[in-house]
Amino acid sequence: MTDTAPLTPASPAVETTGASVAPASSPPAHAAPVVAPLKIPLAATLLRVAWMSIVLGLFVQATVMLVQATWPASWASELLGKITWSVFICTALAIASAASKAAPGMVGLMGLMAAPVSVAAARTVQKTVAGGMSGAAAAAPIVVAPGPWELAILKGVQYAIFGWLICRAQRKGTLKAHLAVSVPIGVAFAVYIVCRAWATTPPDMLKPLGLIARGVGDASATVGCSVVLWAAVALAAAKSAAGRASA
């Protein structure tokens, strides 16, 4: 009876050409730990979008009044209308971006659907508040031109483009990328609105400074929305990173 050598795992065959073969390198003993991606809470991000949208509405109204160099009698209704618009549209885009994991098509579709709803909501709030006020505030016109339906369609197209492009800017994560999208879109559509209003307003009702203020307000709302979307995610990411560092 012969002795049998203990079984050992077979080593893979290695072909040699006369030169010595270095042993396979083993992984380092202290490999760098794998860092998990930051988890950004959706609820906290949407809350930031909401309160920053309120600030945006205040900023847009202040900008319009500064350009007009007047304190309009209907300032309260205008202010609440702008706040309603900014909260609705910015929150809708933030929800679409989070739900679709920043899919440009889905965010653009949300912009197409949410913008007309936001226009209707802002108009309803503005009319309701103005109707509850007396004197000049109640009689103040809300919109001369474009009309309600034209404005709703125009805003739908604007924020479909805006949503699709801003979603791509979010992948870069920089404020510069967000502004590169929002500034041209905001200015282009604001110029159209001003020109459309100028062409359709009777000469005796034409107030150039008021139309310019309207265009500035419209453009600043678009640019401001991009800043809100960028800042909400940036603040959430910074807070998550700080929490991980302290853990």
Protein Blocks (a to p, Z undefined) as FASTA:
>chain_A
ZZdddddddddddddehiacdddddddfbdcdddddddddfklmmmmmmmmmmmmmmmmm
mmmmmmnopacfklmmmmmmmmmmmmmmmmmmmmmmmmnoopaklmmmmmmmmmmmmmmm
mmmmmmmmmmmpghjllmpcfbfbdcfklmmmmmmmmmmmmmmmmmmmmmnopaklmmmm
mmmmmmmmmmmmmmmmmmmpcfklpcfklmmmmmmmmmmmmmmmmmmmmmmmmmmmmmmm
mmmmmZZ
